[in-house]
């Protein structure tokens, strides 16, 4: 009932208490409102008629004698667009902001939340000294990209060797790198055309069933974007603020909530690949350089994160405009100036006050979980029993702790029904409560390694992993049952929260059942995902493999990490520079999120070309320097050329005869 005052009557109330105040009557600004009949109608037409109605920014700005002003609550999705006489300044309009503050306090907002005023045409964005440094830094990167192109296509710092068109792109690239000096190799890593070829040249082996993960990764990214569309649309302003609350009690919320489990899909895939690839690399060794593994992971992730932060602070304020752009961006950047550091040392999921790049809690957890992967691999290489025992312990750990915290905090089966924000963050973002899906991924990584190794090493023929995956390899019926049952399990966990969400009011499921659900749902969901993929990994269900593992997915899966980093701010650059409020409902979120996925993926390509691809190549160049020009490749070119000459001579002899 209290929120009903936030309708157009509430906005009219703001105007009435303002015009009736002594300050307003003594103000030249508000006196001019009543004394200028020719301006009154344009001002009324261009002013918002309800809360979160921006009004008509362009009409007010272009009309002589009027100025657009935004009355808003910093950090909250409450604002009102007004059109006032051009003589009004920020101090005059603060009276309106005080009126909005009064209304906001009536619905339970703390007294510390106060209104503010923003006049877009009188308050332009300024350039800071740090942003100038950023411009210079990115200018230097642009020079490196240009030099990379010159090194690739000219004899600069080496020779451009003649290559045969019959060679594969990978072999041509190796010959190009081998022909350059050390400095040339370093600059070649920045060549955007070369890196673009590497990104989109994705040769796939027909029996490589792991490519199915590419499609699943991109689709999971979409559902993350869909989940964040909800929040960003509200930040950008919606016209139906009251009715939008009913979306939580509709079936549309089920689609939006898939994003919660999409993160578990990322955790599973990350753990599966890290475990499987690391064991494959170090198999046969009882000891390997664990610090070097951590260093490689850090080099893989940290430079890209730092670049995204640099782009954010340098360019974001200047890529948008509009009524709410500057207040929203300044509020976000002020938070980032205070709490950017937990993200670059990967503790943002522990640091509950981190309000900068809040979605990077996932990366913080992933880096924390990765610390255990080399330890598990080391234990497995020395003793398979100890390796499995350690993974089982981590899985139990990922079940017991969520049960304990759920019971202590009194959580329901979905965070959308909980009232305590801090405890919600603890249960859904802290690593000790989110490790279940990652631990399951490590287990499936061990099992799959043993099955794959059994193809070349007879000693693995009777291993646990070989026996497990052979069950699917030897039975098409079991493959079909696994596909159907695992799909049903995944859908169950996605839809089950509707039991609470579709019925407003008190919780319907008591505490102990909720505790068991919170303890097991992530681990069982990840297990269902592993069973869904198991038949595909052994070469069965080829149709599903072709759908999710096609070549179309591969390049976009390569930029999925960058896409996750930047998707929030790419989407915000649209919603926050809107000059009119949007209508908020389920279909609109689906539509906007699909468009956002396409734009985010396209924007991710140049970002990856600028830093992610060069850093990975420089790492290999420094830590694993290439040998001198490989004679076999040159011999292969000469051999193919000689074969062509021989065929030509033979053809000529035949014609002469």
C-alpha positions as CSV (number, residue, x, y, z in Angstrom):
1,X,0.0,0.0,0.0
2,X,2.8,2.4,0.8
3,X,4.2,2.0,-2.7
4,X,1.0,3.4,-4.1
5,X,2.2,6.9,-3.3
6,X,4.9,6.4,-5.9
7,X,2.3,6.7,-8.7
8,X,1.6,9.8,-10.6
9,X,-0.3,11.1,-7.6
10,X,3.0,10.9,-5.7
11,X,4.8,12.9,-8.3
12,X,2.0,15.5,-8.3
13,X,2.4,15.6,-4.5
14,X,6.1,16.4,-5.0
15,X,5.1,19.4,-7.1
16,X,2.4,20.6,-4.7
17,X,4.5,20.5,-1.6
18,X,7.3,22.2,-3.5
19,X,5.2,25.0,-4.9
20,X,3.6,25.5,-1.5
21,X,6.9,25.8,0.3
22,X,8.3,29.2,1.3
23,X,11.6,28.5,-0.4
24,X,9.7,27.8,-3.7
25,X,7.6,30.9,-3.4
26,X,10.7,33.1,-2.9
27,X,12.6,31.4,-5.8
28,X,12.8,33.2,-9.1
29,X,12.9,29.8,-10.8
30,X,9.5,28.7,-9.5
31,X,8.0,32.2,-9.8
32,X,8.9,32.0,-13.5
33,X,7.0,28.7,-13.8
34,X,3.7,30.5,-12.9
35,X,4.6,33.8,-14.6
36,X,5.3,32.3,-18.0
37,X,2.1,30.9,-19.6
38,X,3.9,30.3,-22.9
39,X,6.4,28.0,-21.2
40,X,3.9,26.2,-19.0
41,X,2.4,23.9,-21.6
42,X,5.8,22.7,-23.0
43,X,7.0,22.1,-19.5
44,X,4.0,20.1,-18.5
45,X,4.2,18.0,-21.7
46,X,8.0,17.3,-21.3
47,X,7.8,16.5,-17.6
48,X,7.4,12.9,-16.5
49,X,3.9,11.9,-15.4
50,X,5.0,9.3,-12.9
51,X,7.9,7.9,-11.0
52,X,10.7,6.6,-13.3
53,X,9.1,8.5,-16.2
54,X,12.0,10.5,-17.8
55,X,9.6,12.8,-19.7
56,X,10.7,14.1,-23.0
57,X,14.4,15.0,-22.8
58,X,14.8,16.2,-26.4
59,X,11.7,18.3,-26.5
60,X,12.6,20.1,-23.3
61,X,16.2,20.6,-24.3
62,X,15.4,22.0,-27.8
63,X,12.6,24.3,-26.6
64,X,13.8,27.9,-26.0
65,X,13.5,29.0,-22.4
66,X,13.3,25.5,-20.8
67,X,15.9,23.2,-19.4
68,X,15.7,19.5,-18.6
69,X,16.5,18.3,-15.1
70,X,16.5,14.9,-13.5
71,X,15.4,14.5,-9.9
72,X,16.7,11.2,-8.6
73,X,17.8,9.1,-5.6
74,X,21.5,8.1,-5.9
75,X,22.0,4.4,-6.1
76,X,18.3,3.6,-6.3
77,X,15.9,3.1,-9.3
78,X,13.8,6.1,-8.4
79,X,13.9,9.3,-10.5
80,X,11.6,11.8,-12.3
81,X,12.4,13.8,-15.4
82,X,11.3,17.5,-15.2
83,X,11.2,20.4,-17.6
84,X,11.8,23.7,-15.9
85,X,12.6,27.3,-16.9
86,X,16.2,27.7,-18.1
87,X,16.9,30.2,-15.3
88,X,16.6,27.4,-12.7
89,X,19.8,26.1,-11.2
90,X,20.7,23.0,-9.2
91,X,20.1,24.8,-5.9
92,X,16.6,25.8,-6.9
93,X,15.6,22.3,-8.0
94,X,17.0,20.7,-4.8
95,X,13.5,21.5,-3.3
96,X,12.0,19.0,-5.7
97,X,14.7,16.4,-4.7
98,X,13.8,17.0,-1.0
99,X,10.1,16.3,-1.9
100,X,11.1,13.0,-3.5
101,X,13.2,12.2,-0.4
102,X,10.2,12.7,1.7
103,X,8.2,10.2,-0.3
104,X,11.0,7.6,-0.4
105,X,11.2,7.7,3.4
106,X,7.5,6.9,3.6
107,X,8.1,3.5,2.0
108,X,10.9,2.5,4.4
109,X,14.0,3.9,2.9
110,X,16.5,5.0,5.6
111,X,16.9,8.8,6.3
112,X,20.4,8.7,4.9
113,X,18.9,8.2,1.4
114,X,18.3,11.7,0.0
115,X,17.4,13.0,-3.4
116,X,19.7,14.9,-5.8
117,X,19.5,16.9,-9.0
118,X,21.2,16.5,-12.3
119,X,21.0,19.0,-15.2
120,X,22.6,17.1,-18.2
121,X,23.1,20.2,-20.4
122,X,24.7,22.2,-17.6
123,X,26.8,19.4,-16.0
124,X,29.0,17.9,-18.7
125,X,31.5,15.1,-18.2
126,X,35.0,16.3,-17.6
127,X,38.3,14.5,-18.4
128,X,40.6,13.6,-15.5
129,X,44.3,13.3,-15.4
130,X,44.1,9.5,-15.0
131,X,41.9,9.3,-18.0
132,X,44.5,11.2,-20.1
133,X,47.0,8.6,-18.9
134,X,44.6,5.9,-20.0
135,X,44.3,7.5,-23.5
136,X,48.1,7.5,-23.8
137,X,48.3,3.9,-22.7
138,X,45.7,2.7,-25.2
139,X,47.5,4.8,-27.8
140,X,50.6,2.8,-27.1
141,X,48.7,-0.4,-27.5
142,X,47.3,0.9,-30.9
143,X,51.0,1.4,-32.0
144,X,51.8,-2.2,-31.0
145,X,48.9,-3.4,-33.1
146,X,50.0,-1.5,-36.1
147,X,53.6,-2.7,-35.7
148,X,52.3,-6.3,-35.4
149,X,50.6,-5.9,-38.8
150,X,53.8,-4.5,-40.4
151,X,55.8,-7.4,-39.0
152,X,53.3,-9.9,-40.4
153,X,53.0,-8.5,-43.9
154,X,56.5,-7.0,-44.5
155,X,60.1,-8.2,-44.1
156,X,60.4,-6.0,-41.0
157,X,62.4,-7.8,-38.3
158,X,62.8,-10.9,-40.4
159,X,61.7,-12.3,-43.7
160,X,58.3,-13.1,-45.2
161,X,58.9,-16.6,-46.3
162,X,57.1,-17.9,-49.4
163,X,54.6,-20.6,-48.3
164,X,52.8,-23.2,-50.3
165,X,49.0,-22.9,-50.4
166,X,48.7,-26.6,-49.7
167,X,50.0,-26.1,-46.2
168,X,47.5,-25.7,-43.3
169,X,47.1,-22.3,-41.6
170,X,48.8,-23.6,-38.5
171,X,51.9,-24.6,-40.3
172,X,52.0,-21.4,-42.3
173,X,51.8,-19.5,-39.0
174,X,54.7,-21.5,-37.5
175,X,56.9,-20.8,-40.5
176,X,56.0,-17.0,-40.2
177,X,57.0,-16.9,-36.5
178,X,60.2,-18.9,-37.1
179,X,61.3,-16.4,-39.8
180,X,61.2,-13.4,-37.4
181,X,63.7,-12.1,-34.8
182,X,62.9,-12.3,-31.1
183,X,61.5,-8.7,-31.2
184,X,59.6,-9.5,-34.3
185,X,58.1,-12.5,-32.6
186,X,57.0,-10.3,-29.7
187,X,55.4,-7.7,-32.0
188,X,53.8,-10.4,-34.1
189,X,51.8,-11.5,-31.1
190,X,49.9,-8.1,-31.3
191,X,49.0,-8.5,-35.0
192,X,45.1,-8.2,-35.0
193,X,44.7,-10.0,-38.4
194,X,46.9,-12.9,-37.3
195,X,45.0,-13.2,-34.0
196,X,41.7,-12.9,-35.8
197,X,42.6,-15.8,-38.0
198,X,43.6,-17.9,-35.0
199,X,40.3,-17.0,-33.3
200,X,38.1,-18.0,-36.3
201,X,40.3,-20.7,-37.8
202,X,39.0,-23.6,-35.7
203,X,39.8,-27.0,-37.3
204,X,38.0,-29.7,-35.4
205,X,38.7,-33.4,-35.4
206,X,35.6,-35.4,-36.2
207,X,35.9,-37.6,-33.1
208,X,36.7,-34.7,-30.7
209,X,33.6,-34.9,-28.6
210,X,34.7,-32.3,-26.2
211,X,33.7,-29.6,-28.7
212,X,30.2,-30.0,-27.4
213,X,31.3,-27.8,-24.4
214,X,31.6,-24.8,-26.8
215,X,27.9,-24.6,-27.5
216,X,26.9,-25.2,-23.8
217,X,29.3,-22.4,-22.8
218,X,27.8,-19.8,-25.1
219,X,24.2,-20.8,-24.2
220,X,25.1,-20.5,-20.5
221,X,26.5,-17.1,-21.2
222,X,23.2,-16.1,-22.7
223,X,21.2,-17.1,-19.6
224,X,23.7,-15.1,-17.4
225,X,23.0,-12.1,-19.6
226,X,19.2,-12.7,-19.4
227,X,19.4,-12.8,-15.6
228,X,21.3,-9.5,-15.5
229,X,18.9,-7.8,-18.0
230,X,16.4,-7.8,-15.2
231,X,18.5,-5.5,-12.9
232,X,19.9,-3.3,-15.7
233,X,16.5,-2.5,-17.1
234,X,15.4,-1.3,-13.7
235,X,18.5,0.8,-13.4
236,X,17.8,2.4,-16.8
237,X,14.2,3.2,-15.8
238,X,11.0,1.3,-16.3
239,X,7.5,2.8,-16.6
240,X,5.7,0.1,-14.7
241,X,7.7,-0.1,-11.5
242,X,4.8,-1.4,-9.4
243,X,3.5,-4.1,-11.8
244,X,7.1,-5.2,-12.5
245,X,7.2,-6.7,-9.0
246,X,4.7,-9.3,-10.0
247,X,7.2,-10.7,-12.5
248,X,8.7,-12.6,-9.6
249,X,5.4,-14.5,-9.2
250,X,5.1,-15.4,-12.9
251,X,6.4,-18.2,-15.0
252,X,8.8,-15.8,-16.7
253,X,11.0,-15.8,-13.6
254,X,11.8,-19.5,-14.3
255,X,13.7,-18.5,-17.5
256,X,15.4,-15.6,-15.8
257,X,16.5,-17.8,-12.9
258,X,18.3,-20.2,-15.2
259,X,21.2,-17.8,-14.9
260,X,21.8,-19.0,-11.3
261,X,22.6,-22.5,-12.6
262,X,24.5,-21.2,-15.7
263,X,27.3,-20.2,-13.3
264,X,27.3,-23.8,-12.1
265,X,27.7,-24.9,-15.7
266,X,30.7,-22.7,-16.0
267,X,32.2,-24.1,-12.8
268,X,31.6,-27.7,-14.0
269,X,33.2,-27.1,-17.4
270,X,36.2,-25.2,-15.9
271,X,36.9,-28.0,-13.3
272,X,36.4,-30.7,-15.9
273,X,38.8,-29.3,-18.4
274,X,41.4,-28.1,-15.9
275,X,41.5,-31.6,-14.3
276,X,41.5,-33.6,-17.5
277,X,44.0,-31.5,-19.4
278,X,46.4,-31.1,-16.4
279,X,46.5,-34.9,-15.8
280,X,47.0,-35.5,-19.5
281,X,49.9,-33.0,-19.5
282,X,51.7,-34.4,-16.5
283,X,50.8,-38.0,-16.8
284,X,53.8,-40.2,-16.0
285,X,55.3,-37.7,-13.6
286,X,55.1,-37.9,-9.8
287,X,56.0,-34.3,-9.3
288,X,55.5,-31.1,-11.4
289,X,56.0,-27.4,-11.0
290,X,52.8,-26.3,-9.2
291,X,53.9,-22.6,-8.8
292,X,54.4,-22.5,-12.6
293,X,50.8,-23.8,-13.0
294,X,49.5,-21.1,-10.8
295,X,51.6,-18.5,-12.6
296,X,50.2,-19.6,-16.0
297,X,46.7,-19.3,-14.6
298,X,47.4,-15.8,-13.3
299,X,48.9,-14.7,-16.6
300,X,45.9,-16.2,-18.4
301,X,43.4,-14.1,-16.4
302,X,44.9,-11.1,-14.6
303,X,46.1,-9.0,-17.6
304,X,42.6,-9.2,-19.3
305,X,40.9,-8.2,-16.0
306,X,43.3,-5.2,-15.6
307,X,42.6,-4.2,-19.3
308,X,38.9,-4.3,-18.7
309,X,39.2,-2.1,-15.7
310,X,41.5,0.3,-17.6
311,X,38.9,0.5,-20.4
312,X,36.2,1.0,-17.9
313,X,37.8,4.0,-16.1
314,X,39.2,5.5,-19.3
315,X,36.3,5.3,-21.9
316,X,33.0,4.4,-20.2
317,X,32.1,8.0,-19.1
318,X,32.4,9.2,-22.7
319,X,30.5,6.6,-24.7
320,X,27.0,7.6,-23.5
321,X,24.8,10.5,-22.7
322,X,21.2,11.2,-21.6
323,X,19.3,12.1,-18.5
324,X,20.5,9.4,-16.1
325,X,23.9,8.5,-17.7
326,X,26.2,10.7,-15.7
327,X,24.6,10.2,-12.3
328,X,24.6,6.4,-12.8
329,X,28.1,6.2,-14.2
330,X,29.6,8.5,-11.5
331,X,27.9,6.5,-8.7
332,X,29.3,3.3,-10.2
333,X,32.8,4.7,-10.7
334,X,32.9,6.2,-7.2
335,X,32.2,2.7,-5.8
336,X,34.9,1.2,-8.1
337,X,37.5,3.7,-6.9
338,X,37.0,2.4,-3.4
339,X,36.5,-1.4,-4.1
340,X,38.3,-2.3,-7.3
341,X,41.2,-4.1,-5.6
342,X,39.3,-7.2,-4.4
343,X,38.7,-8.1,-8.0
344,X,42.3,-8.0,-9.1
345,X,43.4,-10.2,-6.2
346,X,40.4,-12.5,-6.6
347,X,38.8,-12.1,-3.2
348,X,35.7,-10.2,-4.2
349,X,33.5,-13.2,-3.3
350,X,34.8,-13.0,0.3
351,X,34.7,-9.2,0.5
352,X,31.0,-8.6,0.9
353,X,31.3,-4.8,0.5
354,X,32.8,-5.1,-3.0
355,X,30.4,-3.0,-5.1
356,X,32.6,-2.8,-8.2
357,X,32.1,-5.3,-11.0
358,X,29.9,-7.3,-8.7
359,X,29.6,-10.1,-11.2
360,X,33.3,-11.0,-10.8
361,X,32.5,-12.9,-7.7
362,X,32.4,-15.9,-10.1
363,X,36.0,-15.3,-11.2
364,X,37.1,-15.0,-7.6
365,X,35.5,-18.4,-6.8
366,X,36.9,-20.0,-9.9
367,X,40.4,-18.9,-9.0
368,X,39.9,-20.1,-5.5
369,X,38.7,-23.5,-6.6
370,X,41.5,-23.8,-9.1
371,X,44.0,-23.7,-6.3
372,X,42.9,-27.3,-5.4
373,X,43.2,-28.7,-9.0
374,X,47.0,-29.1,-9.1
375,X,46.9,-30.7,-5.6
376,X,44.3,-33.2,-6.7
377,X,46.3,-34.0,-9.9
378,X,49.5,-34.4,-7.9
379,X,47.7,-36.7,-5.4
380,X,46.2,-38.7,-8.3
381,X,49.5,-39.1,-10.2
382,X,51.1,-40.6,-7.0
383,X,48.1,-42.6,-5.9
384,X,44.8,-42.9,-7.7
385,X,43.2,-43.9,-4.4
386,X,44.3,-40.8,-2.7
387,X,43.4,-38.6,-5.7
388,X,39.8,-40.0,-5.7
389,X,39.6,-39.7,-1.9
390,X,40.6,-36.1,-2.0
391,X,37.9,-35.3,-4.7
392,X,35.3,-37.2,-2.7
393,X,36.2,-35.2,0.4
394,X,35.8,-31.9,-1.6
395,X,32.4,-33.0,-2.8
396,X,31.3,-33.8,0.7
397,X,32.7,-30.4,1.8
398,X,30.6,-28.8,-0.9
399,X,27.4,-30.4,0.5
400,X,27.8,-30.1,4.3
401,X,28.7,-26.4,4.5
402,X,25.7,-25.1,2.5
403,X,23.5,-27.3,4.7
404,X,25.0,-25.7,7.9
405,X,24.8,-22.1,6.6
406,X,21.3,-22.6,5.2
407,X,20.1,-23.8,8.6
408,X,21.8,-21.1,10.6
409,X,20.6,-18.3,8.4
410,X,17.1,-19.7,7.8
411,X,17.3,-19.7,3.9
412,X,14.5,-20.7,1.6
413,X,15.1,-22.7,-1.5
414,X,15.6,-19.5,-3.6
415,X,17.5,-16.3,-2.9
416,X,14.6,-14.3,-4.5
417,X,12.4,-15.2,-1.5
418,X,15.0,-14.4,1.2
419,X,15.0,-11.0,2.9
420,X,18.5,-10.9,4.3
421,X,20.8,-9.7,1.5
422,X,24.1,-10.3,3.3
423,X,23.3,-13.9,4.1
424,X,22.0,-14.4,0.5
425,X,25.4,-13.3,-0.7
426,X,27.1,-15.7,1.7
427,X,25.1,-18.7,0.6
428,X,25.2,-18.0,-3.1
429,X,28.6,-16.3,-3.7
430,X,31.1,-17.4,-1.0
431,X,33.3,-20.2,-2.3
432,X,32.8,-22.5,0.6
433,X,29.1,-22.6,-0.3
434,X,29.5,-22.8,-4.1
435,X,32.2,-25.5,-4.5
436,X,29.7,-28.4,-5.1
437,X,29.5,-28.1,-8.9
438,X,33.3,-27.5,-9.3
439,X,34.1,-30.6,-7.2
440,X,31.8,-32.7,-9.3
441,X,33.5,-31.3,-12.4
442,X,36.9,-32.5,-11.1
443,X,35.5,-36.0,-10.5
444,X,34.2,-36.3,-14.0
445,X,37.6,-34.9,-15.3
446,X,39.3,-37.8,-13.5
447,X,36.9,-40.4,-14.9
448,X,37.1,-39.1,-18.4
449,X,40.9,-39.1,-18.4
450,X,41.0,-42.7,-17.4
451,X,38.6,-43.6,-20.2
452,X,40.5,-41.6,-22.8
453,X,43.9,-43.0,-21.6
454,X,42.6,-46.6,-21.9
455,X,42.6,-46.3,-25.6
456,X,46.4,-46.2,-25.7
457,X,47.4,-47.6,-22.3
458,X,46.1,-51.1,-21.4
459,X,46.8,-50.5,-17.7
460,X,43.7,-48.3,-17.6
461,X,41.4,-50.9,-19.1
462,X,39.9,-51.8,-15.7
463,X,40.0,-48.3,-14.1
464,X,36.9,-46.7,-12.6
465,X,36.7,-44.1,-15.3
466,X,37.0,-46.6,-18.1
467,X,34.3,-48.8,-16.6
468,X,32.0,-45.8,-16.0
469,X,32.2,-44.4,-19.6
470,X,32.2,-47.9,-21.2
471,X,28.7,-48.4,-19.7
472,X,27.6,-45.7,-22.1
473,X,29.9,-46.8,-24.9
474,X,28.4,-50.3,-24.9
475,X,24.7,-49.5,-24.4
476,X,22.7,-47.2,-26.6
477,X,19.7,-47.7,-24.3
478,X,21.6,-46.5,-21.3
479,X,22.8,-43.5,-23.3
480,X,19.1,-42.6,-24.1
481,X,18.0,-43.1,-20.5
482,X,20.9,-41.0,-19.2
483,X,20.1,-38.2,-21.7
484,X,16.4,-38.2,-20.7
485,X,16.8,-38.6,-16.9
486,X,19.6,-36.0,-16.7
487,X,17.6,-33.6,-18.7
488,X,14.6,-34.1,-16.4
489,X,16.8,-33.5,-13.4
490,X,18.3,-30.3,-14.8
491,X,14.8,-29.0,-15.6
492,X,13.6,-30.0,-12.1
493,X,16.2,-27.9,-10.3
494,X,15.5,-25.0,-12.7
495,X,11.7,-25.1,-12.2
496,X,11.4,-26.2,-8.6
497,X,11.9,-22.7,-7.0
498,X,8.6,-21.8,-8.6
499,X,7.0,-23.7,-5.7
500,X,8.0,-20.7,-3.6
501,X,8.0,-17.9,-6.2
502,X,4.6,-18.4,-7.7
503,X,2.9,-18.1,-4.3
504,X,3.5,-14.7,-2.7
505,X,3.6,-14.6,1.1
506,X,5.1,-16.9,3.7
507,X,7.4,-19.7,2.7
508,X,5.8,-22.9,1.7
509,X,8.7,-25.3,2.3
510,X,9.8,-25.7,5.9
511,X,13.4,-25.1,7.0
512,X,14.9,-28.6,7.1
513,X,13.7,-29.6,3.6
514,X,15.0,-26.2,2.4
515,X,18.4,-27.0,4.0
516,X,18.7,-30.3,2.2
517,X,17.8,-28.7,-1.1
518,X,20.4,-25.9,-0.6
519,X,23.0,-28.5,0.3
520,X,22.5,-30.9,-2.6
521,X,21.0,-29.0,-5.5
522,X,24.2,-27.7,-7.0
523,X,26.1,-31.0,-6.7
524,X,23.2,-33.0,-8.1
525,X,22.7,-30.4,-10.9
526,X,26.3,-30.7,-11.9
527,X,26.1,-34.5,-11.7
528,X,23.1,-34.5,-14.0
529,X,25.1,-32.3,-16.4
530,X,28.0,-34.8,-16.3
531,X,25.5,-37.7,-17.1
532,X,24.0,-35.6,-19.9
533,X,27.4,-35.2,-21.4
534,X,28.7,-38.7,-20.8
535,X,27.1,-40.4,-23.8
536,X,28.3,-37.5,-26.0
537,X,31.8,-37.8,-24.8
538,X,32.0,-41.5,-25.8
539,X,30.7,-40.8,-29.3
540,X,27.0,-41.5,-28.8
541,X,24.0,-39.1,-29.4
542,X,25.8,-37.6,-32.5
543,X,22.8,-35.3,-33.2
544,X,23.2,-33.6,-29.8
545,X,27.0,-33.4,-30.4
546,X,26.5,-31.8,-33.8
547,X,24.1,-29.2,-32.3
548,X,26.2,-28.1,-29.4
549,X,29.6,-28.9,-30.9
550,X,29.4,-27.4,-34.4
551,X,32.1,-25.1,-35.7
552,X,29.8,-22.1,-35.4
553,X,30.2,-22.1,-31.6
554,X,34.0,-22.4,-31.4
555,X,35.1,-18.8,-32.0
556,X,32.4,-17.4,-29.7
557,X,33.3,-19.9,-27.0
558,X,36.9,-18.6,-27.2
559,X,35.8,-15.1,-26.2
560,X,33.2,-16.2,-23.6
561,X,35.6,-15.3,-20.8
562,X,36.0,-11.7,-22.1
563,X,32.2,-11.6,-22.8
564,X,31.5,-12.4,-19.2
565,X,33.9,-9.7,-18.0
566,X,32.4,-6.9,-20.1
567,X,28.7,-7.9,-20.5
568,X,27.4,-5.8,-17.6
569,X,28.9,-2.5,-18.9
570,X,28.1,-3.2,-22.5
571,X,24.5,-3.7,-21.5
572,X,24.6,-0.7,-19.2
573,X,25.8,1.5,-22.0
574,X,22.5,0.9,-23.7
575,X,20.0,1.1,-20.7
576,X,21.7,4.0,-18.9
577,X,21.7,6.3,-21.9
578,X,18.1,5.7,-22.7
579,X,16.1,9.0,-23.0
580,X,12.9,7.3,-22.2
581,X,11.8,4.6,-19.7
582,X,11.1,1.1,-20.9
583,X,8.2,-1.3,-20.2
584,X,9.3,-4.2,-18.1
585,X,7.9,-7.7,-18.7
586,X,9.1,-11.2,-19.6
587,X,9.0,-10.9,-23.4
588,X,10.9,-7.6,-23.4
589,X,13.7,-9.1,-21.3
590,X,14.0,-12.1,-23.7
591,X,14.1,-9.7,-26.7
592,X,16.7,-7.3,-25.2
593,X,18.9,-10.1,-23.8
594,X,19.1,-11.9,-27.2
595,X,20.3,-8.6,-28.8
596,X,22.7,-8.0,-25.9
597,X,24.2,-11.5,-26.4
598,X,25.0,-10.7,-30.1
599,X,26.5,-7.2,-29.2
600,X,28.5,-8.5,-26.3
601,X,30.1,-11.3,-28.4
602,X,31.0,-8.8,-31.1
603,X,32.5,-6.3,-28.7
604,X,34.5,-9.2,-27.0
605,X,36.4,-9.9,-30.2
606,X,38.4,-6.6,-30.4
607,X,38.9,-6.7,-26.6
608,X,40.4,-10.2,-26.9
609,X,42.5,-9.2,-29.8
610,X,44.0,-6.2,-27.9
611,X,45.2,-8.0,-24.8
612,X,44.1,-11.6,-24.2
613,X,45.6,-13.2,-27.4
614,X,48.9,-11.2,-27.3
615,X,49.5,-12.0,-23.6
616,X,49.0,-15.7,-24.1
617,X,51.4,-15.7,-27.0
618,X,54.0,-13.6,-25.1
619,X,53.8,-16.0,-22.2
620,X,54.6,-19.0,-24.5
621,X,57.4,-16.9,-26.1
622,X,59.0,-16.0,-22.8
623,X,58.4,-19.2,-20.8
624,X,58.7,-21.7,-23.7
625,X,60.8,-20.0,-26.4
626,X,60.5,-21.6,-29.8
627,X,63.4,-23.4,-31.4
628,X,65.0,-22.3,-34.6
629,X,63.2,-22.6,-37.9
630,X,62.1,-26.2,-38.1
631,X,63.6,-27.9,-41.1
632,X,60.8,-30.4,-41.5
633,X,58.4,-27.6,-42.4
634,X,60.8,-26.2,-45.0
635,X,61.4,-29.7,-46.3
636,X,57.7,-30.2,-46.6
637,X,57.3,-27.1,-48.7
638,X,60.2,-28.0,-50.9
639,X,58.8,-31.6,-51.3
640,X,55.4,-30.3,-52.3
641,X,56.9,-27.9,-54.8
642,X,59.0,-30.6,-56.3
643,X,56.0,-32.9,-56.5
644,X,54.2,-30.1,-58.4
645,X,57.1,-29.7,-60.8
646,X,57.3,-33.4,-61.4
647,X,53.6,-33.6,-62.1
648,X,53.9,-30.6,-64.5
649,X,56.8,-32.3,-66.3
650,X,55.0,-35.6,-66.5
651,X,51.9,-33.8,-68.0
652,X,54.1,-32.0,-70.5
653,X,55.8,-35.3,-71.6
654,X,52.4,-36.9,-72.0
655,X,51.2,-34.0,-74.2
656,X,54.4,-34.2,-76.3
657,X,53.8,-38.0,-76.8
